[in-house]
Amino acid sequence: MGLLKELLLLPAAPVRGTFWVLGQVAAEAERQYYDPATVRRELAVLEQQLTDGDIDETEFDRREDELLDRLEHPTRAAADPRRN
């Protein structure tokens, strides 16, 4: 039965493969987005922009809150064994 199923689904293999690749790319993008090292680098850049006068306090506070929220994201907390 398994062989017959695979033969019938063979024409859909490229589509299944494409969805698998897209899922892997999305998972990696999310991992990098919530990666603490990436967020810390972005916080450092943000602070430098404030120091240089490129952004004002209001913009700094808004963007800093967004970055800190990324650090506290539940996906990152669940995936980080050091937090358990």
VMD Tcl script that draws the C-alpha trace (Angstrom):
set ca {
  {0.00 0.00 0.00}
  {2.83 2.42 0.82}
  {4.47 1.93 -2.58}
  {1.18 2.52 -4.38}
  {0.58 5.68 -2.38}
  {4.07 6.98 -3.22}
  {3.56 6.24 -6.92}
  {0.24 8.07 -6.93}
  {1.72 11.06 -5.11}
  {4.88 11.16 -7.26}
  {3.57 13.91 -9.56}
  {3.05 16.12 -6.50}
  {6.63 15.57 -5.25}
  {7.97 18.89 -6.62}
  {5.16 20.77 -4.89}
  {5.72 18.93 -1.62}
  {9.46 19.61 -1.91}
  {8.84 23.28 -2.56}
  {6.62 23.57 0.51}
  {9.22 21.78 2.60}
  {11.95 24.19 1.44}
  {9.71 27.20 2.09}
  {8.99 25.89 5.58}
  {12.70 25.49 6.27}
  {13.46 29.01 5.00}
  {10.66 30.49 7.12}
  {11.86 28.63 10.23}
  {15.44 29.85 9.72}
  {14.28 33.43 9.12}
  {12.27 33.32 12.34}
  {15.21 31.84 14.24}
  {17.49 34.65 13.05}
  {14.85 37.32 13.71}
  {14.54 36.28 17.36}
  {18.23 35.43 17.85}
  {19.49 37.33 20.93}
  {22.82 38.19 19.28}
  {21.04 39.76 16.31}
  {18.74 41.75 18.58}
  {21.69 42.97 20.66}
  {23.50 44.14 17.52}
  {20.37 46.00 16.41}
  {20.09 47.60 19.86}
  {23.71 48.77 19.62}
  {23.07 50.28 16.18}
  {19.92 51.93 17.48}
  {21.80 53.45 20.41}
  {24.49 54.72 18.06}
  {21.82 56.33 15.87}
  {20.44 58.12 18.93}
  {23.92 59.25 19.97}
  {24.66 60.52 16.46}
  {21.38 62.42 16.38}
  {19.97 60.39 13.48}
  {16.81 59.59 15.46}
  {15.01 61.29 18.32}
  {14.10 59.90 21.77}
  {10.56 58.98 20.70}
  {11.75 56.92 17.73}
  {14.45 55.34 19.88}
  {11.94 54.33 22.57}
  {9.51 52.86 20.02}
  {12.15 50.81 18.23}
  {13.83 49.76 21.48}
  {10.50 48.41 22.78}
  {10.08 46.38 19.58}
  {13.57 44.90 19.93}
  {13.08 44.07 23.62}
  {9.80 42.36 22.76}
  {11.72 40.19 20.31}
  {14.06 39.15 23.11}
  {11.10 38.05 25.22}
  {9.32 36.20 22.40}
  {7.93 32.81 23.55}
  {9.45 30.96 20.59}
  {12.91 32.04 21.63}
  {12.28 31.23 25.28}
  {11.06 27.73 24.44}
  {13.98 27.06 22.08}
  {16.69 28.38 24.41}
  {17.79 25.57 26.77}
  {19.69 28.05 28.96}
  {16.41 29.65 30.03}
  {15.01 26.42 31.55}
}
mol new
graphics top color blue
foreach p $ca { graphics top sphere $p radius 0.5 }
foreach p [lrange $ca 0 end-1] q [lrange $ca 1 end] { graphics top cylinder $p $q radius 0.2 }
display resetview
